Amino acid sequence: MKAARATVSGRVQGVAFRQSTRREARQRHLHGWVRNLKTGEVEVFVQGDEDAVNSLIDWLWTGPPAALVTGIESDTVEPDPNIQDFLITN
């Protein structure tokens, strides 16, 4: 199992980025969460199969059609065994 935390910058709020990320994560059978940050960025915590996590991180560079991603900072972190779904949080 792999876990990662990513911060996505650019035009990523107000473009259904969180909803699209949740859909993409669930399609890959991943767990975690996504939330907007007050800085205008989106933060993602994701865990699951290593290839699926890497695939989602790659997808974040594209995002939904209205998004314009200008950067992603991503780090590998410890998995959280208490997370069993992929949610949109505050």
C-alpha positions as CSV (number, residue, x, y, z in Angstrom):
1,M,0.0,0.0,0.0
2,K,1.1,3.5,-0.8
3,A,-0.1,6.8,0.6
4,A,0.6,10.3,-0.7
5,R,-0.4,13.9,0.1
6,A,-0.5,16.4,-2.8
7,T,-1.1,20.1,-3.0
8,V,-2.5,21.2,-6.4
9,S,-2.2,24.8,-7.5
10,G,-3.6,26.8,-10.4
11,R,-7.2,27.3,-11.3
12,V,-8.5,24.4,-9.1
13,Q,-11.3,25.9,-7.1
14,G,-14.7,26.5,-8.5
15,V,-14.2,24.0,-11.3
16,A,-15.5,20.8,-9.7
17,F,-11.9,19.7,-8.9
18,R,-12.8,18.0,-5.6
19,Q,-15.8,16.2,-7.1
20,S,-13.8,15.0,-10.1
21,T,-10.9,13.9,-7.8
22,R,-13.3,11.8,-5.7
23,R,-14.8,10.2,-8.8
24,E,-11.4,9.4,-10.2
25,A,-10.1,8.0,-6.8
26,R,-13.2,5.8,-6.3
27,Q,-12.8,4.4,-9.9
28,R,-9.3,3.4,-8.9
29,H,-10.5,1.9,-5.6
30,L,-8.5,4.4,-3.5
31,H,-9.2,5.8,-0.1
32,G,-8.5,9.3,1.3
33,W,-9.9,12.8,1.0
34,V,-9.8,16.0,-0.9
35,R,-10.3,19.6,0.3
36,N,-10.0,23.2,-0.7
37,L,-7.4,25.3,1.0
38,K,-7.8,29.0,1.9
39,T,-4.7,29.7,-0.3
40,G,-6.7,28.7,-3.4
41,E,-5.1,25.3,-3.7
42,V,-6.6,21.9,-3.4
43,E,-5.1,19.3,-1.0
44,V,-5.4,15.5,-1.6
45,F,-4.6,12.6,0.7
46,V,-4.8,9.3,-1.1
47,Q,-3.9,5.7,-0.3
48,G,-4.1,2.3,-1.9
49,D,-2.5,0.2,-4.6
50,E,0.8,1.9,-5.6
51,D,0.0,2.0,-9.3
52,A,-3.4,3.4,-8.7
53,V,-2.1,6.1,-6.4
54,N,0.5,7.1,-9.0
55,S,-2.2,7.1,-11.6
56,L,-4.3,9.5,-9.6
57,I,-1.4,11.8,-8.9
58,D,-0.7,11.9,-12.7
59,W,-4.4,12.6,-13.3
60,L,-4.3,15.6,-10.9
61,W,-2.1,17.4,-13.5
62,T,-5.1,17.4,-15.9
63,G,-8.0,17.5,-13.5
64,P,-11.5,18.4,-14.8
65,P,-12.0,20.3,-18.1
66,A,-12.3,23.7,-16.5
67,A,-9.2,23.4,-14.3
68,L,-5.8,24.8,-15.2
69,V,-3.1,23.1,-13.0
70,T,0.1,25.0,-12.7
71,G,1.9,22.9,-10.1
72,I,1.7,19.9,-7.8
73,E,3.7,19.2,-4.7
74,S,3.5,15.6,-3.7
75,D,5.1,13.5,-0.9
76,T,4.8,9.9,0.2
77,V,3.3,9.6,3.7
78,E,2.2,7.0,6.1
79,P,-1.1,5.3,5.3
80,D,-4.1,5.9,7.6
81,P,-5.8,2.5,8.4
82,N,-8.9,4.4,9.6
83,I,-9.8,5.8,6.2
84,Q,-12.1,3.4,4.2
85,D,-13.6,5.7,1.6
86,F,-12.7,8.8,-0.5
87,L,-14.4,11.9,0.8
88,I,-14.7,15.6,0.2
89,T,-13.8,17.4,3.4
90,N,-13.6,21.0,4.7
